[in-house]
């Protein structure tokens, strides 16, 4: 955020900060969210690279298209188990998954 705009908002009595500050997330909670976001994004990218639809992936996983849509949107109700199974189903290797997680960590450090 622009420094001038931030100062103007604070002078008007507004609290300005990050979503993590607003939600009072611990560093561990922040990292967990970042990892889930990276994995969800990875599922969508790998699925699209394979030319697979959400419905096609859902069928292979024994799930529903709406569940896959939630997964790709990183809905909090989606488990890490489903994220991992989805990645493996669309062809990601454990090494590919590790790279997604590493990118999530680099994004935080940047």
Secondary structure in CASP SS format (residue, H / E / C, confidence):
PFRMAT SS
TARGET T0000
AUTHOR 0000-0000-0000
METHOD secondary structure of the structure
MODEL  1
X C 1.00
X C 1.00
X H 1.00
X H 1.00
X H 1.00
X H 1.00
X H 1.00
X H 1.00
X H 1.00
X H 1.00
X H 1.00
X C 1.00
X C 1.00
X C 1.00
X C 1.00
X C 1.00
X C 1.00
X C 1.00
X H 1.00
X H 1.00
X H 1.00
X H 1.00
X H 1.00
X C 1.00
X C 1.00
X C 1.00
X H 1.00
X H 1.00
X H 1.00
X H 1.00
X H 1.00
X H 1.00
X H 1.00
X H 1.00
X H 1.00
X H 1.00
X H 1.00
X H 1.00
X H 1.00
X H 1.00
X H 1.00
X H 1.00
X H 1.00
X H 1.00
X H 1.00
X H 1.00
X H 1.00
X H 1.00
X H 1.00
X C 1.00
X C 1.00
X C 1.00
X C 1.00
X H 1.00
X H 1.00
X H 1.00
X H 1.00
X H 1.00
X H 1.00
X H 1.00
X H 1.00
X C 1.00
X C 1.00
X C 1.00
X H 1.00
X H 1.00
X H 1.00
X H 1.00
X H 1.00
X H 1.00
X H 1.00
X H 1.00
X C 1.00
X C 1.00
X C 1.00
X C 1.00
X C 1.00
X C 1.00
X C 1.00
X H 1.00
X H 1.00
X H 1.00
X H 1.00
X H 1.00
X H 1.00
X H 1.00
X H 1.00
X H 1.00
X H 1.00
X C 1.00
X C 1.00
X C 1.00
X C 1.00
X H 1.00
X H 1.00
X H 1.00
X H 1.00
X H 1.00
X H 1.00
X H 1.00
X H 1.00
X H 1.00
X H 1.00
X H 1.00
X H 1.00
X H 1.00
X H 1.00
X H 1.00
X H 1.00
X C 1.00
END
